[in-house]
Amino acid sequence: MKKSIVVEKSYSFALRIIDLYKYLNFERKEFVLSKQILKSGTSIGANIEEGQAAQSKRDFISKNSIALKETRETHYWLRLLKDSDYLPNDYIGLISECDELRKILTSIIKTSQERL
């Protein structure tokens, strides 16, 4: 079965978040914010993946809604890291990637709710 775009994008995003976590934790010695961004940033893909095996349309919407909440939280942490000068230029693109995931998830949820 071919994976969806949102599954692949969220997985790729999670890998970049893990790289950011390593940088923050080991290079910058920032432990609190790095753990927050790791948890929320990897949770997006995990919830999307769970939604792929949903037991019902409502379950699918629920899992993707959780992923959307995690996306919003991750976006917050990324902005905070950027504005506090912890986010290096190599990782600034994560903000737009996160916003793209938010838009995709919003569309998926709205379409799924309309089809209920």
N, C-alpha and C positions, 0 to 999 in steps of 0.2 A: 504494500500500500504506500502510495506517495504521501510524504509528510506535507502538511500545510505550510504556507509561508510564515504564519505567526509562530508555529512550532520551531521552525528553523531559525527565525530571527531572534526569538527569545532565548534559544540555546546559545547562539552566537553572542548575544548580549551578556548572558550569564558568564561565559568564558572571559569576556572583557572585564566584567565586574570582578571576577576572581583575580585577574591580573592587577586591577586597580587596588584590590584589597592587599595583595602581596606588596605592592609598591608602598601603600600607606603604612602598612604594618611594619615592614622590614626596613624601608628606606627613611620614612618620615617619623617612625616610632609613634604613630597615631593609632591608638588601640580602640577607642570608643566609637568614633565615627566610622572607622574601617569595618568594624563588626556590624554596625547598623546597615551599611551599604551592601555588605556581603549577604546578610540575611534577606533583606527586601529584594535586592537585585537578582538573586538566584531563585527566590520564591515565585517570581513571575512565571518563569518557564515551567517550574514544577506544577503550578496550578493549571497552566494551559495544558500540560501533558496529562494531568488527571482528567481534565475536561474532555480530552479525546476519547476516554473510556467511560464517559458519563452513562449513567443508567437511564436517564431520561433527558428530555429537552430542558426541563427545569434544573436538573443537576448540572447540565452543560452550562447553562446561564449562570448558575451559582458559582461554579469553579472559575469561569472566566471573569465574573464580577470580582471575585477575590483577587485574581491576577491583576485586574484593573486597579484595585485599591493598592496593591503592592507596587504597581507602576507609578502611581501618584506619590507614594511614600519614597520610592527610589528617586524620583524626579526632585523631590524636596531635598534629600540628602546630597544629591549631585549639585544642586544650586548652592547649598550651604558650603559644600567643599570648595566649589569654585569661588564663591564670594569671600571665603576665609583663606584663600590662596593655598589650599591643600591640593587642588585638582590641577595636575600638570597639563600643559597644552596637548599632549598626546591623548588625553582622555576627555577633552572638551566635547568631542563628537558623541560621547555617551549621552549627553543631554538631549540632543536631537534624535538619537536612536530610541531613547526612552519615550520621547514625545511621539515618535512614529508608532511604537508599540501601543501607547495609550490610544491613539487614533484608530488603529486597527481593532483593538479590543472593544472600543466603544461601538464601532461599526458592527462587529460580530454580535455583540450583546443586543443592540437595537434590532438588527435583522432577526435574530433568534426570538426576541420577544414579540415581534410582529407576526412571526409564524406560529406562535403558540395557539 
